[in-house]
Amino acid sequence: MTASLIRLAIALVVCTAALIGYRVWYGVVANNSVAVVSAQRTIDERIAARTREASSQPALAQLADDEALIQSYFVTEEEAPTFISDLEQRGRQTGTTVTVTSVAKSGADLTATLALALVVRGGFDAVMRTVGVIENAPYDLSIASLVLAREADKSWRADVHLSVGAVPQQPTTP
């Protein structure tokens, strides 16, 4: 009977050792699984970030083009003489004389405008065409007032007050 008890005790010790070994090994595997899941999550997040970055590059390029297009509707202080020459040229193309009588800057940097006073002289049709061409010029401008009068020599005169969107000159990097 003692041999049976010894075999039982040995079997119980082996089973207990096997269960303890299983529990220890299970804990090691579980900890490694958590580390692997955490590493996989980090990899997935970085892949997703790179994918978003790669997909945003064309959008940023498109935005740069759109920004340049929008900026072309505004006049910088340095471009004001060119803008005035453009208005005078538009008058010559429609058969009138455009004279800029005053230019003033108003507003803060982000909401700045240039206020211009123009005199357009010529025939009635030409004066009205010139005002229309100026009004539809590719700039952020609006006509604040328009006074149309007939002059003594039977020509027409339009006094136009308009404002055009202005932006500060972008600093250049050396």
C-alpha positions as CSV (number, residue, x, y, z in Angstrom):
1,M,0.0,0.0,0.0
2,T,2.8,2.3,0.6
3,A,4.0,1.9,-3.0
4,S,0.5,3.1,-4.2
5,L,0.7,6.1,-1.9
6,I,4.2,6.9,-3.2
7,R,3.0,6.7,-6.8
8,L,0.0,8.9,-5.9
9,A,2.2,11.4,-4.2
10,I,4.6,11.4,-7.2
11,A,1.7,11.8,-9.6
12,L,0.3,14.7,-7.5
13,V,3.7,16.4,-7.4
14,V,4.2,16.0,-11.2
15,C,0.6,17.3,-11.8
16,T,1.2,20.2,-9.5
17,A,4.5,21.0,-11.1
18,A,2.9,20.8,-14.5
19,L,0.1,23.1,-13.5
20,I,2.5,25.6,-12.0
21,G,4.7,25.4,-15.1
22,Y,1.6,25.9,-17.3
23,R,0.5,29.0,-15.3
24,V,4.0,30.5,-15.4
25,W,4.3,29.8,-19.1
26,Y,0.8,31.2,-19.7
27,G,1.7,34.4,-17.9
28,V,4.8,34.8,-20.0
29,V,2.9,34.2,-23.3
30,A,0.1,36.6,-22.2
31,N,2.6,39.4,-21.4
32,N,4.3,38.9,-24.7
33,S,0.9,39.0,-26.5
34,V,0.2,42.3,-24.8
35,A,3.5,43.7,-26.0
36,V,2.9,42.3,-29.5
37,V,-0.6,43.9,-29.6
38,S,0.8,47.2,-28.4
39,A,3.6,47.1,-31.0
40,Q,1.1,46.2,-33.8
41,R,-1.1,49.1,-32.7
42,T,1.8,51.5,-32.9
43,I,2.8,50.2,-36.3
44,D,-0.8,50.6,-37.5
45,E,-1.0,54.2,-36.2
46,R,2.3,55.1,-37.9
47,I,1.2,53.5,-41.2
48,A,-2.1,55.4,-41.0
49,A,-0.3,58.6,-40.3
50,R,2.1,58.1,-43.2
51,T,-0.9,57.3,-45.4
52,R,-2.7,60.5,-44.4
53,E,0.5,62.4,-44.9
54,A,1.0,60.9,-48.4
55,S,-2.6,61.6,-49.3
56,S,-2.5,65.1,-48.0
57,Q,0.5,66.1,-50.2
58,P,-1.5,66.5,-53.4
59,A,-4.2,68.4,-51.5
60,L,-1.6,70.7,-50.1
61,A,-0.2,71.3,-53.6
62,Q,-3.7,72.0,-54.8
63,L,-4.2,74.4,-51.9
64,A,-1.0,76.3,-52.8
65,D,-2.3,76.7,-56.4
66,D,-5.7,77.8,-55.1
67,E,-4.1,80.3,-52.6
68,A,-2.1,81.8,-55.4
69,L,-5.2,82.2,-57.5
70,I,-7.1,83.8,-54.6
71,Q,-4.1,86.1,-53.9
72,S,-4.2,87.3,-57.5
73,Y,-7.6,89.0,-56.8
74,F,-5.9,91.3,-54.2
75,V,-3.5,94.1,-54.7
76,T,-0.4,94.6,-52.7
77,E,0.9,98.1,-52.0
78,E,3.8,97.5,-54.3
79,E,1.4,96.4,-57.1
80,A,-0.8,99.6,-56.7
81,P,1.0,101.5,-59.5
82,T,0.6,98.5,-61.9
83,F,-3.1,98.2,-60.9
84,I,-3.6,101.9,-61.6
85,S,-1.9,101.5,-65.0
86,D,-4.1,98.6,-65.7
87,L,-7.2,100.7,-65.0
88,E,-6.0,103.4,-67.4
89,Q,-5.2,100.8,-70.0
90,R,-8.7,99.4,-69.8
91,G,-10.0,102.9,-70.4
92,R,-7.8,103.3,-73.5
93,Q,-9.0,100.0,-74.8
94,T,-12.6,101.1,-74.6
95,G,-12.0,104.6,-76.0
96,T,-12.1,106.6,-72.9
97,T,-9.6,108.5,-70.7
98,V,-9.3,107.2,-67.1
99,T,-7.7,109.4,-64.6
100,V,-7.0,108.3,-61.0
101,T,-7.5,111.3,-58.8
102,S,-6.8,109.7,-55.4
103,V,-5.6,106.5,-53.8
104,A,-5.9,105.8,-50.0
105,K,-5.4,102.7,-47.9
106,S,-7.9,101.9,-45.3
107,G,-8.5,99.1,-42.8
108,A,-6.1,96.8,-40.9
109,D,-3.7,94.4,-42.6
110,L,-6.1,91.5,-42.9
111,T,-9.0,93.6,-44.0
112,A,-7.2,96.4,-45.9
113,T,-8.6,98.0,-49.0
114,L,-7.4,100.6,-51.4
115,A,-9.9,103.4,-52.0
116,L,-9.6,104.9,-55.4
117,A,-11.3,107.8,-57.0
118,L,-11.4,107.7,-60.8
119,V,-12.6,110.1,-63.5
120,V,-13.7,108.4,-66.8
121,R,-14.2,110.7,-69.8
122,G,-15.5,109.9,-73.3
123,G,-18.7,109.1,-75.2
124,F,-21.6,107.8,-73.2
125,D,-21.3,104.2,-74.5
126,A,-17.6,104.2,-74.0
127,V,-17.8,105.5,-70.5
128,M,-20.4,102.9,-69.5
129,R,-18.4,100.1,-71.1
130,T,-15.3,101.3,-69.3
131,V,-17.1,101.3,-65.9
132,G,-18.4,97.8,-66.7
133,V,-14.9,96.6,-67.7
134,I,-13.5,98.0,-64.5
135,E,-16.3,96.6,-62.4
136,N,-15.7,93.1,-63.9
137,A,-11.9,93.2,-63.6
138,P,-10.3,90.2,-62.0
139,Y,-9.9,91.9,-58.6
140,D,-11.7,92.0,-55.3
141,L,-13.2,95.4,-56.0
142,S,-16.6,97.1,-55.6
143,I,-17.9,100.4,-56.8
144,A,-18.9,102.5,-53.9
145,S,-20.3,105.3,-55.9
146,L,-20.8,106.4,-59.5
147,V,-21.8,109.9,-60.6
148,L,-22.5,110.3,-64.3
149,A,-22.6,113.8,-65.8
150,R,-22.6,115.4,-69.2
151,E,-19.9,117.9,-69.8
152,A,-20.0,121.2,-71.8
153,D,-18.4,119.7,-74.9
154,K,-21.1,117.0,-75.1
155,S,-18.9,114.3,-73.8
156,W,-19.6,112.3,-70.6
157,R,-17.8,112.1,-67.3
158,A,-18.1,109.4,-64.7
159,D,-16.8,110.0,-61.2
160,V,-16.2,106.6,-59.8
161,H,-15.2,105.7,-56.2
162,L,-14.2,102.1,-55.8
163,S,-12.4,100.0,-53.2
164,V,-10.2,97.0,-54.0
165,G,-9.0,94.4,-51.6
166,A,-5.4,94.8,-50.6
167,V,-2.9,92.5,-48.8
168,P,0.4,93.4,-47.2
169,Q,3.4,92.5,-49.2
170,Q,4.7,89.0,-48.3
171,P,8.2,89.1,-46.8
172,T,10.8,87.6,-48.9
173,T,13.3,85.2,-47.4
174,P,16.9,85.8,-48.1
